[in-house]
């Protein structure tokens, strides 16, 4: 059973309620349940059976919009152990890595599961996603977040806790992986293992936050001689205010979140033709890159207390999602009592 993403609201569905001032609240529908605001309440039973996108009045006549949350909405609100990949970058990752239904994709690290959700949707049931994460707590949060949204533990998804360079060869044979996506502090440390796993023509995509990381991973990919020339980019999104004749960019925008670096695996034995380049400072020494080591870069961590709290939140979301789908599945397979009763 998979989560329902359209149609009438049913018991167990997650619904996003928008108030008159744009305030968002996410609730899970339960028969007899009540959603309270500081101005009135809405009975869950009043929502069950309505079509997606309905407008309902609360107990004092205030109108609220009811919608199923999009994956974007869920990702931005779900419990986080590590920083998430924003939807604007996730969309570019799916496009630049050319993730397709039925592909075999490797993802490291899994973080809070945001990118995993996007990848699973793009891969479809015929694809395979292998995620790798060094921290057990992050793997748990990701697993529960995915279950919270989909209502199940996808059969085509696995999470391996451990170092990618050591675990990848144990799970995937050489030249059997279509795409590899690296979201980690030092992706250059994994390039050789990635090159071994990728099929000829396969894509490696690295998501990094700083220009020093961008430079080092790009030069590492180039120096192996196993890939096409890396293609770095970043994506910025600017929304607009449009009301009548008042048309202008919004004062706030989603600016820099990270860089994407993509390259394709060459066939074994192939040598990339040398490109003519303008003169630049392309040579560097060990002293130049000393400040780019993982230790010098540092890593913004999360306190153990906060991490435990987010594991609990994600686990509650995952359990609710699994229970929701199990309840719906049982209801759909139960015999019809009225139909089984013989007529008098």
N, C-alpha and C positions, 0 to 999 in steps of 0.2 A: 504494500500500500504506500503510495506517495502522497505528499501534501497536496491539498487542493489550492490552486492559485486563481481560480475564477468560479463564477456561479454564485448561488445563494449562500449566505452565511449559514454555518452549521455549528452545532455545539462542539467546542474544542478548537474552533478556528481562532487565530490571532487576528484582532481587528484594531485598526488605528483610528482613534477618535480625535477629530480636530474641532476645537471650540471656536467661538466667534472672534477671538483675538489671535487665532492661529496657533494656540497652544496644542501640542500633540500628546496624546496618551495612548499607550498600547495595552490592550486587555485581551484575555483569553475567555471566550464565551462559555458560560456554564448555565445550564437550566436553573432558573431561580436566582441567578447571580445579579448583583447590582453594582453599577459603576457610579461612584460619588464624585461630585465636584463641589467647589465652594458655593456654587449656585445650582442646587438641585441634583437630581440623580437620573440615571437611565437604567431601566431594567434590561438585563441581557436577553430576556425572552422577547422584548420588543425588536431586537436586532436579528435573532435567529429566524431564518426564512426570508429575510429581505435580500434583494440583489445587491451586489457590490456597488459602492458609490451612492448609497442611499443617504438621505438627510432625515434625521429624527429629532424630535423635540424632547427635552428632558422634562422633569416633573414641574418646572416653573415656566415652560414654554420657550426655553432657549434652544436654538437649533444647533445641531452638531452634525458634521459630516463623518460618515463611517466608510472606511476603505480597508481592503486588505493591504498590509504594508508590502511595498516592493522590496526586492532584495537589497536595494540601496538603503532603504529605511532601516531594515533589520541590521545590516552591517554597521551602520553608523551608531546604532543604539545598543548593540550587544555587549556583553561583558568582555573586557579586554585584559589579556595578560601582557601582551606586547603590543606595540603600536600597529595599527592596521594599515593595509594598503587601501588608499582612498579609491572610491568608485571610478574617478577620472583616470587613475593609473591602471586600475584593473581592466578597464575597457581597452586601453592602449596595449596592455600585456596580451590580452586575448587576440587583438588584431596583429600586433607586431610579431608575436610568436606563432601566429597562424594556428591557433588551437582549434582542432576540428573534431567532429563526432567520431568516436572509435579510436582516437589516438591514444598512445601510451605516453603519459606525462609524468615527469619527476619534479617535485616541488620541495625546496629547502630554503629557510626553515618555515614551519607552518604558522608560527606566531599565534594569532587568535582565531585563525580559520577563515578570515574574510576572503582571501584569494582562493582558498580551497572551495568555497561555495560557488564562486564565479567559474572556476575551472570545472567542477562537477556538472554544472548546468551546461557548459559548452561541450563537454565530452559526451554527454548523454549516457545511457545505460550500457552502450557497447564499448565505451572508452575505459581507460584505467588510469587512476591517479595514485601515485606513490608519493607520500609526503614524508619528510624527514625533519626531525626536531631534536635538538640536543637536550631540552629541558622537559621533564615529565609533566610539570605543572602546565606548561604552555600546550603540550599535546592534549592534556585533559580538557582544557578550556576550548581548544579548537574542536575536539570531538563532540563535546556537549553543545557548542554553538551550532554545529552542522545538524545535529539531531534536533535541536530546538527549532530550526527553520524547516527542515525537510520532514521531520517526524519519524526518522529512522536512521540507522547506521548504514550508509550506502555500501552495498556489497562490492562495488568496484573501487573502493577507496581503502587504503591502508596507511597507517601512521607508524613509522619506525623511530624509536627513540635512540639516538646515537649520532655519531659523526658520519657525515655523508661520504667522505672519502673511504671510510672503512666499510660502511654498510651497503653502499650502492652496488659494488660488484657481487655481493652475496645475494642480492634480490633480482638484479637485472644482468643478463649476459651482455657481452660486448655487442655494440651495434644493434640494439633492440629497442631503444628509446627514441620516440619521435621529437619530444620537446623537453627541455630542462629549464626551469625557472629558479633562479637563486636570489633569495631575499635574506641576506646575512651580512655580518660586519666585514668579513674578509672573503668574498667570493673567489678571489684569485687563487686561494689555497685549494680549490676544488676543480679547477679547470681541467687538469689532466684526467681525473676520474670521470668528469663529464664527457670529455672527448672520447674516452673509451666506450662509454655507454651509448652515445648518440649514433644513430644511423647516418650514413652519408647523406648530406642535404638537410639533416636535422638542425633545429634551432636551439641555441642557448640564449637566454635572456637574463640579464643581471639587473636587479633593482638596488640602487645605492643612493645614499642621502647626500654625500659631500663630494666636492670637486676632487679632493685627494683620492677618495675611493674610486671615483670615476676614472681618473687618470691611471691609477695603478691597475685596475681590472682590464681597462682597454689595452694597455701596453702588454699585460700578461697574455691576453688572448692573442694579440698580434704576434708576440714572440714565439708562440708554440709552433707556428707554421701549419696548424691543423684546421684553421678556420678562415673564412672570408674576413675581410677587413671589418672591424667592429663599427657599428653604427649607433652613436649615442644621441639621446634626445631627452627633452623634458616636456611636460604638458601643463599648461595653465588654463584655468577656466574662469571667465568673467561673466557674471550674470548682468542683466539689464533691468532697469526700472522703466516700465512702460505703462503710463496711465494718461490717456488722452494725449495732450500735446507735451506732456512731461516725459520725454524720452532721453534717457542718459544711462551711462554705466552705473551699476550699484557701487556704493562707497567701499564695500568690502568684496574681496575676491579670494578664490582658492589659488594661491600662488605656487611657489615651489614646495613640493613634497618629496620629490626624489627624481633621480635620473634613471633612464632605461638604456641599457647597452645590449644590442643584439648582434649575433654573428651566426653563420651557418657552417656546419661541419663539412670539410672537404673529403673527397673520396680518399681512402688509404693510398699513399704514394703520390698523390697529386701535390703540385707546387703552385701556389698562387702567383700569377704574374705580378711583377713589381709595378706599383703605380708611381707615376711621376708626381712628386710633391714639391711644394714651394719650400724654400729654405726656412727652417724653424729650429727651435731648440728641442730636437727630438732625442738627443743623447742625454743620459743622466747616469749618475753614479749611485753607489750604495748610500753615500751620505745624503744624497738628495731625497731618497725614499725612506730614510730612517724615521722621519716623522709620520709616515703613512702606515706604520705597522699597527696591527690591532691594538696592542697595548697603548701606543701613543694616541690612537684615535679615541679610545675609551668607549664605553657603552653605557647609555642611559638605562639604569636598572629600575626595578620596581621593588618596593619593600616586601619582605616575607608576609607581613600582615595583610597588605593590600592584595597580594597575590592569592593568599588563602581565601580572602573574601570573594575575589572574582572567580575562583574555582567553584565556590559554593553557588554563586549566581549562575554560572554557566551550567553547572550540574542540575540546578533546579529547572532551567530552561530546557535542557536536553530531556530530562525526565518528563516534563510537561508535554513536549513534542511527541515523545514515544507513546505516552499514555493517550494523547489525543488521537493519534492514528490507530492505536489498538482499539480504542472505544468505537471509532467510526467503522473500522473493519469488522468488529463483532456485530455491530448493528446492521451492517449491510448483509452479513452472512446468516443472521438469525432467521429461523422460519417464521413465516407470517402466521400469527396465532389465529386471526380471523379466517384466513384461507383454509386452515387445518380443521376448523370446526364444521362438522356436517350440518347442513340445513335441517331445521325441524320439519 
